[in-house]
Amino acid sequence: MQVYRFYLVQNLFNTLKRILLFIPLYSILFVSSCFSPQDENSKRKVLLKAVVNTLENEHYQPLSFNDSTSVKIFQSYLKTLDFQKRFFTLQDFGGFRKLENSIDDDILKESFGFYNLVNGTYRQRLNSVSRMYEAYLSKPIDLSAGGTIETDPDKRQYPADTTTMLREWQDYFRYLVVSSVALEIEIQDKAKARKDTVIKVKTVEELEISAREKTLKNYKDFFKRLIETSEEDQFADYLNSIARCYDPHTDYETPKEKENFDIQFTGQFEGIGATLSQRDGFIKVANIIPGSASWKQGQLKVDDVFLKVAQGDGDAVDVVNMKVDDAIKLIRGKKGTTVKLTIRKPDGSIVVIPIVRDVVVLEETYAKSAILELGNVKGRFGYIYLPSFYADFSQNRGGRNCYDDMKKEITKLKSEGINQIILDLRSNGGGSLQDVVKIGGLFIDEGPIVQVKTRESAPWVLDDRNPGVDFDGKLLIMTNFFSASASEILAAAMQDYGRAVIVGSAQTYGKGTVQKMTDLSGGMSNLNFGGERPSGTVKLTTQKFYRINGGATQLRGVTPDIILPDVYEKIEVGEKELDFVMPWDQTIPAKFQRWNKKSDIARLRTKTKNRMSNSPYFQNIFSEASKLKQRQDASAYPLDLKTYQANQASFKDSDEKSESFNKAIPGFKAASLKTNIELNKSNPAREEVEKGFIQRISKDHYLEEAFRIMAEM
């Protein structure tokens, strides 16, 4: 069988994989120049031609270069350069608008009228702001002055003219100083509450000076980076604006060289263990690697936005609009050192998260199992946690894969008399399709698992071809909003068969497309480039996958049989949040035989609903979901210190209440398998990993509810 690889995010096992499944993610790769100083226009033409040719020939859904596409590129490029609407003015926008319908003509003629106008104007506005900020930040800022600042770019308008633009930048700098002072006051107050005699308490005036000096230093670096952005990176932004109009997972990447490690060879790396993505000028957390320092610390979450990075007690560096490669240089570091991350949460609150860098523990990235019991509820159930659909894609194929590990965990559970299993796919971002098909086969006796389609072919079915069922007991699968790709394939297949009860957030991520990488330096012999050759890589969507019932998982994901409340349920998360997404569609259902044992889903839903209404934990989740939505909508922040502090204090109360639930659940017990206990006796490190795994289970209210549902199946 040909192997297809599906991914939501980069993780430990996809550093060098060539087929990806998410928005552009960057981990350890850094830009190197592919342009010489000579004849930049000629090189642009070569690169534009190569990128467009690749997209048109290989993308699943090629575009027609017409006025409609031109408008998309217009919107995409302006958003790429000035997502927050802080550099361009309404006057600028009016000038750009005259070329809105001619960008397709530029591309077909290999000319750059729109690009030159927009990029030239951007450089002018950048220089204007860079001449202003030092004078403004060199004088004391009145922290009691009124006013607000709108932080949601969708609610902002472009400033009317350059005078207004500069005044809005001053408001932005005041906001940074106010928020920094408020944060330092909070830190001081906590230190005083702990009776920490080491800390020197500063006055508000002293904190204002310090915050202003730090902001000035950060923005010197910030504007220096922007002004010195290479021609290669500037043009790459334009090419990306074209590529992402095809779909949000398609992009152009400049040539990059790896840093001095490779996870597939070393088996470990040091850092915080978070995979990052960059969109609209912000660096976001795309994934937390199981076993990493971030994962253990627990505060950093998917979709958190990086604002600043500090080394230990050093000054924080602003990373907004920083190239993600450069931000990673600040975030990564040696084991045992501390990095302090200033993070904006989805609700708009700003927190500082200290993380002690560590080596990622690979054992945490593999399938693990335990045996669960709950008070006087009858039954001992098996639990398998699968963090990703990992596989060894190297030529030697000597590494671990999730199918073999899943099979082993099931065998171990059965040997201890377990005939009911909860499979946890929450926040599992995907992985190997070959392995997910084989894992599906552990629970059914032959049959289709998923359908795959290219733009020119009818869908073909990927079947489990192994006769027999490894596990025929009751099966419950847990998902959430961040279960994606291969996770969605498995959950959808088991749901279509009626083989498992799916329990989780209102839907899964909704990512139903496949990407591949095309190296522009080779395979372009059919095009005449003259004396130049293109360089870089295009990542583009080439396939879609479909459930065996015919429906796509694209956008809609998988809707669980039993929905549990989630703090993200009222805000926009998942594939549908992105621009230019590919649509949901459907194909002909595959032929399959439904499982002969059925669960009364309606009865299970009713019982769960009753428990939710009486559960303090889930009632708090309901409340937090509403508050999260309210905070996200309330995107205008006060510019005077006292009002800003009151605004932030309203967030803290609910945070502290949520923390009170982070305790072991009375009566809910998890036990290690006998086999694992024996294996770990001679390995203290693995024994420690197992201990942490069991402790986390005992605090998991969602898993406790899954246990109760399984007891009633």
Steps between C-alpha positions, in 0.01 A plus 500: 500500500626845416556704815324835540592720794255726672585770751335785686819633654869427506597286797786281603448267210464731203808722508608378156173359364411627160121490503325732745149579608481846660568873466869586454681380811860569586712327760877506448544629148666830415504711186801522272522727199416371154521839326822660383502879488491492118189529290240450772215548254619212284526274802151600613361403160667160515372432850148626427482284189619192687261545792193570286581214264532259794173617654306477176636156406492331839245664731180308569288801409685733256388862472391687191706816478224755463365805683353285779839342570659844475276627781600201717869570449439870570341417835757234582806718437370803691416273792846341486680835513268693732260266677449741791435799269775707662717589198270571206255790493163539331675716242747218433219249477320714244810501282544125532133444418554633148714191430273252680377338177829504312717276720408193292624685192825583683551132579427378149733765354762436770491867598486658844299822493284417803784342695732797444234757595390326820847398611641846424222670699553259788869591515411872507249457784745280690763772480250762619411303813863411569586871506222574750512232768831592666392858571165382639647231725775730627253707705281397797160358408192608697357172632180671614403642161177357363422333172482148362674299233329250270710185467274305263611585144161398363346782703771751412502732201812616325604840641384788284848637428860481620435746784223278636717194443780642716254601774358145507853363528548723806185349652641156427827580677306639798299177510825299511636710785173489697468122463865452599464716813180317598675168466798609710269631773324164506835319532604731785170450682535122480856522630384715793222249575767228516705731724784477250764728650732466200288705263542877496160668477498777240268799481261542206726778372802269507304225328387744230860597426607136490208398276562788263872423474429132430240590238745740337772235491262235362374727225846605398559133430153463350535780247857404424377151407222634280718757326773245434263233369666346196363532149464123501270503804301795368431324174429174682217681680349589162536145369337371818211739451443342160545143625267535797216606274491137384444385858649587841739205503674590175804724510842580361804458725843648433804269514584409857778319678445284807643586838758264650263228601253262345245331720493191279869443561557625854173378649466808719528878505510775756254787522147575616336241272244714318445506126431849367310645208492852365192668366405864460815625670455293814686190614260246647531168677395234250580197712642404837730201470414230755780455752645846439570777750190693384285191533621436856471864605141500377419870448593539132214389274421463132399834343685707762670800336863592574553868580842507668783263587750550783804299604471435874480835676621691193301755302215370289530528122188580297434224243188641332571514124831325558587223256420176675852370431643792699249454782599134528861603554381689809266228625726200461791442734692258715348266753458658843481861380182702543310688233216736596227530242255790496188342354163632390231243570202454263287705740741796471658468844879534515709270718869429551584130489842386628619173347816314592636356177547126500563201281181364347420161652425274207311250713229763541449510126411132470179309568447422868233312690354470850212333681223723636258459790246742647358473851193281511452501120525142383782405265874522427563668167808533286631841396736564208646843436623552143665845463563467124496250215877473502706287265860462391522640146877460473650255253621270776153469656643394834296738716168459676160539339162557657336189350743256661484690830118508498489127431736437794298719738178321405668162558622611843155625599334178386751298702367676811141415419400832343227485235401870485738771378499880495726626218609861554564700180459844655740754344645226282607691189534204265784311340535195278196400297638151448504451877156646561355256246672210679388624842141515374546138404566406862134566574322365188518187285624634166342788312553861388641762737534813283467624142765715329457715189730701273370773269499271197403164648194340649540427873679179584433308818766408754393178669598303803594173332585301813233243585390472859444750782771558759260669740126435480399649836333833562686803362470870584707762317569844650556802272510878528527808278870429440463137395586515133592320182572133574309535830197610305540211258500241779217661697289540185555141388414354841192724515385398152537133588317556827805338655573767764323774688674832427509743795641853501476865393234613253718400206858412411738734317364450148819448302435271207774583251847366424811698410827412332826689456638590155862612476521774237869439430420170331226359284445824307679400180184560297528875561747737341668703774789630296814532705318503837358213703226531760566395858283431799211267563127507436277317746165440336179305541475201268233274654187493712375216711145387568317289754379159395145642513604740220520825695819703529653582837611831347353793700234287675738262671334227705199576720514277809210276597510660845614861524674628812538871582828662401641844583563559127149415385380859457803637314639437154749214498597245239522493123196720452684789663753525218479704178433343159415156639404221265129413517326202651369254247417134476553199280344158454494294822724196517348158558530391861323285758395675820603352835240261632507629858330833559491753784191699592648842423185693589492345848870568554458863392216554747698358789806711412288814469356441848847455648627814325224708656599381849879507458681802654792437266298498179280785615822696538599398145163631372562827682861528380394441138264798519759716671762405244268615223422824684869571556582432139223732384609773744809584298522870587742556790520803730813714481502621860669278756225467762228408253734259325582331832131463584442352155773240550391421857162385370681224311701383800200396710385239252857379444539434870164321514599273212829421675307375803378206291855388422498236773459125514136400455368314805451130425647517149800270487750408233741211532804403296490169316690218670720460192599865511574490873746217446661666197542833679666359812837500328448840336447789747440751219216296352365438849482876554321550166248232595440663837424835339269332248296337777480825699368694201229241441374537858425873437328459162129581534434427133648155538292441811185581300617270219535226763141554613375493141684174434353348815155567352572378146 
